[in-house]
Amino acid sequence: MLFVAFSVFISIQVRFNFKVPDLEYVSLKYAVVTIIATRLILFLIFGSYKNIIRYTSTSDAFLMVLNLVIGSVFFVFLNILFHFGFGKANVIPYSIIIIELLMTTGLVIGYRILLKITFLEIRTPSREKTGVVIFGAGESGVITKRAIDRDAGSKYKVIAFFDDDTKKIGKKIEGVSILNSDKIDEVLQSNNIAHLIISVQKLRAERRAEIIDVCLKNNVKALIVPHVSKWINGELSFKQIRKINIEELLERDVIQISNKKVSQEISDKTVLVTGAAGSIGSELVRQIIGFYPKLLVGVDQAETPVFELQNELQKHSESLKIIVANICDAQKMRMIFEKYKPEIVFHAAAYKHVPIMETNPAEAIKNNVFGTRLLANLAMEFGVEKFIFISTDKAVNPTNIMGASKRIAEMYIQAHDKRNKTKFITTRFGNVLGSNGSVIPLFRRQIEKGGPVTVTDPEVTRYFMTIPEAVSLVLEAGTMGNGGEIFIFDMGESVKIIDLAKKMIQLSGYTIGKDIQIVFTGMRPGEKLYEELLADKENNLPTYHNRILIAKVQSRDVEAVETEIEELIQLVNSDNMTIVEKMKKIVPEFKSKNSIFEKLDKK
């Protein structure tokens, strides 16, 4: 109220140019009483006195301004009432109303801001605050700065914005300079920066990876602002700004697929997905259900993942049927084909772990070869339109049981294309990020336990693709396929696993060799140093999609393939050497690596 009284006094002085006539004091005393009494009542109604000044927020300031404006509007209303209702002069001159409003607002808001700044400076002096920089000087960047100032202003201070837009360079946002993004490395090197926060909502994956690499080089922790849809009640808080995941370093720009063509292919049809609860299969189910099939039937033998998938997609229960079953169960599979009569089959069920299959070749044959043959035969018998087989880059020049079993399945699929109505299509791709048993979840667990992080060999490389990315390409390839093709996907650049391990350790805030050790364990049975997408005698052809190619693979005689595979299946109860020896005869390019089966290659 002292500010109000002072503002009224100054307003009166300014109104009369600091020479108030004696006669005016009598009439103005009613104005003074009215203003002070009204302000006091409104302060009590709004509860302004209850606010803790050092925690003043934007919403508090807005309510204070609203409070003062309402009071001034009341003064105007009072003047109008006295003038037109009673024929009296204005209770409060309009000039005093305006001057008092401006002065009281400035003094009250300014006092609160000054007190808040003083409190923060006393508690944590600016020189003790840790530096933070923000990439992105747009609206999201401004919101990010305000979230830091509001929620973490006692610890962090935004010292610079960076942006790729040259039109913004040299300007300031709330007193903070906007610098060219080319200077990120220089600023991180020459200043004590704790975090670089990426605030841009739609930043290209390649650009994001470049920025994060600069952060890792300078031991600066990179953080990212979540999508605006994930902000709590539409407002960003500092706690929501999260760490960068390694997947975000490896992913590429969003793949554009022809949704119209995929929709025409799937809409109002019955689709069967095997391995429906696995990494690829479950994403197939998620994406396919969005194209409104008449019925989507998912088959998997893993009970718990099936339960989780069913719960996740329960709102689609009318068009989704999940069945617990083994694809090697001929009776069960026949019953499913007879009952649901699928028009399109996506076959994703497989045993995929290389070291496990290396010691269990009979199981690899049963599941990956016999299971695929059974489903393919049923597809032909029941007139399935398209059968899309999910293969692997490990089927190319295989060095392990798993890859060889998938190559044999490819041969069966390709040999039987167009023998009747069914079109058989194969898709090949490499490792998918975050899939069950992949290296990234393994490294993450090892880092959480304090290490060591185990890498097989310093030179080992792998291709990586995100699960949604891989499945989008599978759907596109399945749509464009006319039968007999083996589609391979552009996997981008191969990644050295040692580099992946180092980045994951750094992104977790640890120092390599000090906090977390990296240990080389040696190549596991059947593993390659690097993966391939094409065999030595294979070439590729382009398609209308720049990320999908067709491998030119020579098809085998169907009778010969059927005979060889039948002989192989008959050997599943034999010893491992006998089984693998037969596999090598069927796939001559199958040369074992780091395996007891290498001796068979010397015969």
Beta strands, then each sheet from edge to edge (+ up, - down):
strand 1: 130-135
strand 2: 156-163
strand 3: 172-173
strand 4: 176-180
strand 5: 193-198
strand 6: 221-224
strand 7: 242-243
strand 8: 270-274
strand 9: 295-300
strand 10: 320-324
strand 11: 344-347
strand 12: 386-390
strand 13: 423-428
strand 14: 431-433
strand 15: 453-455
strand 16: 461-462
strand 17: 464-466
strand 18: 486-489
strand 19: 495-496
strand 20: 518-520
strand 21: 539-542
strand 22: 548-552
sheet 1: 3+ 4- 2- 1- 5- 6- 7+
sheet 2: 10+ 9+ 8+ 11+ 12+ 13+ 18+ 22- 21+
sheet 3: 14+ 17+
sheet 4: 15+ 20+
sheet 5: 16+ 19-
end
